[in-house]
Amino acid sequence: MLKQNYQIERRAVMRAPRDRHRDRTDRVCVAIFLGVIVGALAATYQQRSWASAGRDAVPTISIGESGGCTGGTGGLTGALTDPGGALALTPEPSMPTDVIVDPKLRELILKTRSKDRGEVMLGLANGVMICENKKICWWEGGNILESFLDVTWRRLGVRNLILAVLDDETEAYMAKHWPDVHTFRSDLKIPDAQEGTHPANKVSTLKYDLLRQFMATGTGVLITDLDLVYVSNPFDHLHRDADIEGQTDGFTRQWAHGQFGGINDKTMGWGGGGLYAQVFTINVGCMYVRPTARSAMLMGRVAHRMATEQGWDQQVFNEECMFPAHGEQTTGLVSIRILDYLKFANSKTFFRSERGRFIPGDKTAKSDTPVMIHMNYHPDKHKRMLCLIARYHEGKLNACDEFPGGSEPGT
């Protein structure tokens, strides 16, 4: 019995060091585990602090009650404000401060722009668009202004529309037939440099000074021609991720979005090849302009050129917008997005290059329904507008099927 007790005690003593070692191991494991947990919590807190600081450091532009833009850094610190940094040496542009906004226009803008995004649609109209005298309109007659307002104001209910009326005839017409539409009489004068140019081009030269005033109030602007038909509200289809978001005059995906061409100069031998970029122009008759400093500077450059040299405003705009900066020329500063050429379609895309997608109307897929069709490629503008209104707003699916692809039968 004593021997048996001794053996039990001996085995207990022999196990004790291993038990103590196991206890120490357990404690170490627990300590490591707790350290990992604490470290993870600390890292998460620090990451959120950095994220918050990053958000605070992003410069912002907000639209104030007065309609102006207010900017701030929200606590911009550290290397971003280092006076020796590249950004400080070549700072981002600031919104121009030399723009004088007509007080009545400012009041109208602030009253009319959308409450959620601070945006307006802006159109320019004169007596030519009413076309009571067919000798002064070149589209075989028809009241384009009336058809535009019938769709945009009455059918689609676009209430953030402002119409700039440019003569007595249009002002009287609007007061009599469309008294609820927001209008103002612009006192801007067509520059003397444009004397002798096409009447439509003369009117278009005024939009750039007007856009500068709108942007000075912090308002985004969808500038629109009147010879187009909106199928749905265009504001629902904008991306708003670029300074300029415009309709293309291109009529294929490659021409609209851009493509490379090439040359092969055999006289150069091995070095005879080269690539160049090709892209169609932006149509300034359907274009969204964000109220950024770069956009405002662009409009200022175009307005200056239209005031000092004769030219087609759309060509001048694209030169200033799309050509890269070089030498002393400060062009190419804006970011650009091309609106989907199948959704914001020009009339050549609709009636010609993509005709099989849109015509015949009773076989068109619902997914191919455009947002807008612009009659910029066809002289019978109003007739085609009426067929599109009948098709997309009155349910007459084949209303446009008989129109030729070009301006002559058989094209």
PEMO-V220972 format. One line per field, one symbol per residue. ss: DSSP state (H for helix, E for strand, L for the rest). burial: b if it has 9 or more other C-alpha atoms within 8 Angstrom, else e. Layout:
# PEMO-V220972
ss->???
burial->???
This chain:
# PEMO-V220972
ss->LHHHHHHHHHHHHHHHHHHHHHHHHHHHHHHHHHHHHHHHHHHHHHHHHHHHHHHHHLLEEEELLLLLEEEELLLLLHHHHLLLLHHHHLLLLLLLLLLLLLHHHHHHHHHHLLLLLLEEEEEEELHHHHLLLLLLLLLLLLLHHHHHHHHHHHHLLLLLEEEEELLHHHHHHHHHHLLLLEEEELLLLLLHHHLLLLHHHHHHLLHHHHHHHHHHLLLEEEEELLLEEELLLHHHHLLLLLLEEEEELLLLHHHHHLEEEEEELHHHHHHLEEEEEELLLEEEEEEEELLLHHHHHHHHHHHHHHHHLLLLHHHHHHHHHHLLLELLELLLLLLEEELLLLLEEEHHHHHHHLHHHHLLHHHLLHHHLLLEEELLLLLLHHHHHHHHHHHHHHLLLLLLLLLLLLLLLLL
burial->eeeeeeeeeeeeeeeeeeeeeeeeeeeeeeeeeeeeeeeeeeeeeeeeeeeeeeebbbbeeebeeebbbbeebeebeeeebeeebeebeeeeeebbeeeebeeebbebbbebbbeeebbbbbbbbbbbbbbeebeebebbbbbbbebbbbbbbbebebebbbbbbbbeebbebbeeeeeebbebbeeeebbebbeebeeebbbbbbbbbebbbbbbbbbbbbbbbbbbbbbebbeeeeeeebbbbbbbbbbbbebbbbbeeeeeeeeeeeebbeeeebbbbbbbebbbbbbbbbbbbbbbbbbebbbeebbebbbbbbbbbebebeeeeebbbbebbbbebbbbbbbbbbbbbbbeebbbbeebeeebbbbbbbbbebbbbbebbbbbbbbbbeeebbbbeeebbbbeeee
